[in-house]
Amino acid sequence: MSEENTLEPTIPRSCNMSKATLPIRITHVIDGHVHPSFCKTQSGDLLAVYNIEGGGGKELLLCRSTDGGFDWTAPEPIAAICNCSIYPGSLTVLTDGRILLNWACYRDTQGTLWRDPQFSLSDDEGRTWSTPHSYPIANRSNHTCIRHALIEWSANEWLCPFYDRTVLYNTATDTLTPFSDGRNHGMVPIVRTTEGTLISGAPQTEAPVPVGQPGNMVDGLRSTDDGNTWNALGVFPHFGVAGYDLTLLTNDWVVLTYIVYGVGVDGEFRYEMVISRDDGRTWDFEYPIEIYNPGRRIGGRGWPRT
């Protein structure tokens, strides 16, 4: 069973609570599709990967913390990525300790815009990376991109929630197949709990891409049969333009991180999280935890990561 995107719900013993609850700036960015991704390596390092400026970044930058996130290294470019106008993606820790990095390259072939989703692997906790490999996309689209950690579905399969398709990638045969019931969840987080339950951040039954008439609103989905059937949760907040994050904790809790939007405006005003203690059946929205509130509209698109 994979423990991707899994974090220990503790604070280092050497830290006091006042310091631990203060916001810590990891690095400075400019604007656009910055979209940071985070993971915790098997040795306990924290990695952050991001664009310094979006809209087609020229390089992905990586920062590292070895003390639980209080201090971070200066950003360094991931040298393996080249000849790519970058739309950032995600980090996933595989069961064997390797780090999986996903992103997409903006392409333009004779006036046809499309995105080329790629990945690279690190077997030394993010210090070096393999040569990028493109997913075998047959029907190219300008919306084949990913923003959340993958699920290591089996020894040689990854569950990939691309924006325009939800598929299984077979690493042995380099092939893509539709996942379970074939629906498109959209560019949302999907996690698998220790009980084998799947929880999806899908706001509706079928994701319209890029825009269109939405399907039945479900505000989150839950499956107990490997995605063959899904039940609507009906509790996740407004999806907006920057979505959610779902995180598995080692005590089997599931954390939903979400954005609180302004009334009547397309603006992010604060970030909150809530916890499910019963395998995603119920969520403690009576006691949300506010994690960021600057007292003003937040610029850009948050794409919160926990």
N, C-alpha and C positions, 0 to 999 in steps of 0.2 A: 504494500500500500504506500503510495507516495505521500510525502509530507511537504509538497510544494507550497510556497507562500505561507509557511507555518512559522509563527513567532512565539517565543516564550513570554507569557503575560506577567513579567516581573520587572523590577527596577534593580540595577546593580547595587549590591550591598554597600558599596563605598559612596553612593550618592545620597544626598538628602532630598526630601520631597520637593522643597522649594526650587532647587536647581533642576530637578527632573521634570517639573511641569512648565518650565520656561521655554518658549519657542527658541529653537536654535537654527540660525541660518546656515545652511550647508554651503551654499555658494551663491554667486550673483548671476542673474540671467538678464536678457535684454527684452524679448517679446516673442509672441507667436506661439507655435506648437512646441513649447518647451517639454511638456509631458514627461516628468520624471518617473523612473521605475526604481523599485527597491527590492532587495532580498537580503536574507541572512544566511551566510555560508555555514557549512558544517562545523568550521572552527570557531564560529561566532562573529566573524567580521560582518559589517553591514556595507553593502554596495549600493551606490546611487548612480544611475545612468540617465543622461538627459541631453537635450539640445540647448545650447546657449541662446539660440535664436531660431524660431521655427519658420514655417512656410517653406521648408526645404533646406534643412540645415546641412552644412558641409561635413560635419563630423559629430559623432556621439562622444560625449565626455563622461569619464568615470571618476567618482570620488569614493574613498574608502574610510571607514571608521573602525578602529580596533578597541574602542572603549564604550561601546553601547550607544554611540551616536552623539557624544558630547564634543568630540574633536574629529575633524575630517581632513584628509589629504587634499592638496591642491588638485584641481581637475586635470586629467590627462586624456588625450584622444585615444580611442580604440583604433589602433593602427591597421587592423585587418580590414576595416571598412573603407572602400575607396570608390571613386566614380559613381557616387550615389547622392542624389538630392533627398535628404533623409526625412521620413516621417517616423518619429520614435515609437517604440513598441513596449516590450516587457522583459522582465527577468524572471526565471523560474529555476529553482533548485531541484535537480533530479535526485532520485534515491541513491545513486552511486556517488553523489557529491559534485557532479559536474554542474556548471552554470549554463543555462540556455538563455541566450539573448535573441530577441526578435525585434525586427523593425521592417520598414518598407521603403523602397526607392521609388520616387516619382519618375515616370518614364513618359516619353512623347515619341510615338512612332508614326511618322507621316501625318501629323496632326491629330492622332488618336492618343488621348491621355489614358494612362493606366498606371497601376502601382504594382511593383514587383516585391512581394513579401519574401524576406530573407531571414536566415538565422545563422548563428555562430555558437560554438561550444567552447567552454573553458574547463580544463581539468586541473587548473591550479588556482581556483577561487578568484578568477577574474584578472589574473596578471598577464596571461597571454590568451589569444583566441584563435580558433580554427578559421580556415578560409571560408568566407560566407557562402552559403548554399541557398539557392532559390527554391521555394516550394513549387511543385509541378502544377502550376495553374493552367488548365486547358482553356477555359473561357475567361480571358483577361477582363479586368474591370478596374475602374479608377477607385473602387471602394474595397479592394481586397487588402485589408490592413488589420492590425491587431493591437490592442492596448492593454491586455490583461495577461496575467500568468496563465500558462497552459496547465492541463491536467495530464500527468503521466498515466495514461489509461491502462497500458500494459507494458511488457518489457520492450516492445518495439512500436508502440502507438502513442501519439499525443493527441489530445482533444484540443482543437484550435477554434476558438470563437472569433473568426474573422467578421468584419463588418457585414459582408454580403453573403456569407455562408458559414455554417457550423459543421466542421468536418473532422474526420480522423486522419492524421498523417502517419503512414507506416514508414518508419525509418529504415527498415530492411529492404523494402521494395521501392521506396521513393514514390509512393502513390497516395492519392487523396480519395476518400470515400465519404458519403454523407453519414452524419452521426445519427444513430438510432432512428427516431421517427422522421428524420429528414427536415425538420423545421429549422428556420434561421432565427437564432436568438438575437443576432446583431452583435455589435461591439460592446459586449457586457461581460462582467466576471461570471465564471461558473466554477464552483468548488465541489469537491467530493469529500464528505465527512468520514470519520473513522467507521461509522456504521454503514458506509456505502451510499448514503443519500446524496443526491445532486441538488444543489441550490443554484438557481440562475437569476441574474439581475435583469432578465428580460422584462420590459415594461408592458409588453403586449404579446399575444399568442404567436404572431409572426412579424418579424421586423421588416418594415418597408425601407428600401434602400434606393437613393439616399434619403428621399422624402416621399411622402405619399399618404394615402388614407391608412391610418393604423388599423391593425386587427383589434380583436377584443382586448381591452385593457385588463391586465392580470396583476400588475405591480409586484412582480416576482413570481418565480415558478419553483416547484419542488417535485422531485421524482425519487421513487424508491425502487425502481426497476430498470436502472441503467439508462434512463432517458427514453424508454419506449412509450411511457405515458407520463403526463405532467399534471400537477394540481396547482391552481392559482393560489398564491399567498395572499394577494389583495391588501398588502400592508406597506410595501416599500414606498417612500415619498416620491414626489415629482422627479422624473428622470432628467429633464432639462437637456442641455447640450453636452454636458461633461460627465454624466453617468455616476456610477457608484464604484465602491470597491468592497470585496468580500474577503475576509481573512480568517483562516482557521487557527485557533490557539491550541496549545498542547494539552489543555484541560478539556478539550472537546467543545468549547464554546465557539460560536461563529460571530464575527464582528462585521456589521454593515456600516461603512463610512459613506456619508452622503452630503450633498450641498443643500443649504437652505437658500432659496431664491427669493428675490424681492417680489412684492405683489404688483402685477401688471407690467413688470419690466424684465428684460432678459439679463439679469445681473445676479452674481453670486455674493452673498453677504456674510455667511458664516459656514463652517463645517462642523458636523456633528457625527457621533457614532452611537449605535445601539447594539445590544448583545442578545443573542439567542442562546439559551442554556439547555434547550431540549431538541437539538438536532434540526433546528430551523423550523420547528412547528409554530412557535410563538416568538415575538420580538418585544423587548422591553422599551417601547416608545414612551411609556410613562416617565421614564427616567433617562432621557438622552444625555450623552456626555458632550459638552461643547468643547471642541479642540482648537478652534481658531475663530476669532471674531475681532477684526480690526476696527470695528465701529464705522465702517464705510463700505462702499462697494469694492469688491475685490476685482482687480483688473485681470484680463485674460480668461483662460479656461483652466479651472483647477485640476480636473481629473484626479481627485484625491487618491492618495496611496497610503495604506496603513501597513 
